[in-house]
Amino acid sequence: MPTLFTRIIQRELPARIVYEDEHVVGFADINPQAPVHVLFVPRREIATLNELGAADADLVGRLVLAAAAYAKQEGFAESGYRTVFNCNRDAGQTVFHIHLHLLAGRVLAWPPG
């Protein structure tokens, strides 16, 4: 059964897509935790970071580079942004298709949660 994110990537479910290339899709989070909250997901389903192998290093790098490019494009790279991967339920992962959160648009406290 395809994940919610795969269904968004395949345009079966609506989303505000803000970034797209052959490997990565970025879309606005439906439950934003900051004024800017975008999820960057690989087109290929991988449930958690625990399933990644050495061959996936390029893909993970592409997620990070897509987030950085989006931050620059939208003009908040200099003021700052946060990127986060959650892995499994105790860390807050609710959709089991890896995704990189990009949060920006306000001062972000540390430590988080």
C-alpha positions as CSV (number, residue, x, y, z in Angstrom):
1,M,0.0,0.0,0.0
2,P,1.5,3.3,-1.0
3,T,2.3,5.9,1.8
4,L,0.5,9.2,2.0
5,F,3.6,10.8,0.6
6,T,3.8,8.5,-2.4
7,R,0.1,9.4,-3.1
8,I,1.0,13.1,-3.0
9,I,4.0,12.5,-5.3
10,Q,1.8,10.6,-7.7
11,R,-0.8,13.5,-7.5
12,E,-3.4,11.2,-6.1
13,L,-3.8,13.6,-3.1
14,P,-3.6,17.4,-3.2
15,A,-0.6,19.2,-1.7
16,R,1.1,22.6,-2.2
17,I,4.2,21.4,-4.0
18,V,7.1,23.9,-3.8
19,Y,10.0,21.9,-5.1
20,E,10.4,19.0,-7.5
21,D,13.2,17.2,-9.3
22,E,13.7,13.7,-10.6
23,H,14.6,12.4,-7.1
24,V,12.9,14.7,-4.5
25,V,9.6,16.4,-4.0
26,G,9.0,19.2,-1.5
27,F,5.6,20.2,-0.3
28,A,4.0,22.3,2.5
29,D,3.3,20.4,5.7
30,I,-0.5,20.2,6.4
31,N,0.2,20.7,10.2
32,P,2.9,23.4,10.1
33,Q,5.0,23.9,13.2
34,A,6.5,27.2,11.9
35,P,5.5,29.9,9.4
36,V,7.5,27.9,6.8
37,H,7.3,24.1,7.2
38,V,8.1,22.1,4.1
39,L,8.7,18.3,3.8
40,F,11.3,17.1,1.4
41,V,10.7,13.4,0.4
42,P,12.4,11.0,-1.9
43,R,10.3,9.7,-4.7
44,R,11.3,6.2,-3.7
45,E,9.6,4.9,-0.5
46,I,12.0,4.1,2.3
47,A,10.2,3.7,5.6
48,T,12.8,5.0,8.1
49,L,16.4,6.1,8.3
50,N,17.1,2.7,9.7
51,E,16.5,1.2,6.3
52,L,19.1,3.3,4.6
53,G,22.2,1.8,3.2
54,A,25.5,3.1,1.8
55,A,23.9,3.2,-1.6
56,D,21.4,5.7,-0.3
57,A,23.9,8.4,0.7
58,D,23.4,10.3,-2.6
59,L,19.6,10.3,-2.1
60,V,19.9,11.7,1.5
61,G,22.3,14.3,0.2
62,R,19.8,15.3,-2.4
63,L,17.1,15.8,0.2
64,V,19.4,18.2,2.2
65,L,20.5,20.0,-0.9
66,A,16.9,20.5,-2.0
67,A,16.1,22.0,1.3
68,A,19.1,24.4,1.2
69,A,18.2,25.4,-2.4
70,Y,14.6,26.1,-1.3
71,A,15.8,28.2,1.7
72,K,18.0,30.3,-0.6
73,Q,15.3,30.7,-3.2
74,E,12.7,31.8,-0.6
75,G,15.1,34.3,1.0
76,F,15.5,32.9,4.5
77,A,18.8,31.0,4.1
78,E,20.7,33.9,5.8
79,S,18.3,34.4,8.7
80,G,18.2,30.7,9.4
81,Y,16.2,27.5,9.2
82,R,16.2,24.1,10.7
83,T,16.2,20.7,9.1
84,V,15.0,17.6,11.0
85,F,14.7,13.9,10.2
86,N,12.5,11.9,12.7
87,C,13.0,8.2,12.9
88,N,10.2,6.0,14.3
89,R,7.3,6.7,16.6
90,D,9.2,7.9,19.7
91,A,10.9,10.6,17.6
92,G,7.6,11.7,16.2
93,Q,7.6,10.0,12.8
94,T,4.0,9.5,11.7
95,V,4.4,8.7,8.0
96,F,6.7,5.9,7.3
97,H,8.4,7.3,4.2
98,I,11.5,9.2,5.1
99,H,11.2,13.0,5.0
100,L,13.3,16.0,5.9
101,H,11.4,18.8,7.7
102,L,12.5,22.3,6.9
103,L,11.3,24.9,9.4
104,A,11.8,28.6,9.2
105,G,10.1,32.0,9.5
106,R,10.5,32.4,13.3
107,V,13.2,32.0,15.9
108,L,13.4,28.3,16.7
109,A,14.1,27.4,20.3
110,W,16.8,24.9,21.4
111,P,16.6,22.2,22.6
112,P,13.6,21.2,20.5
113,G,10.7,19.3,22.1
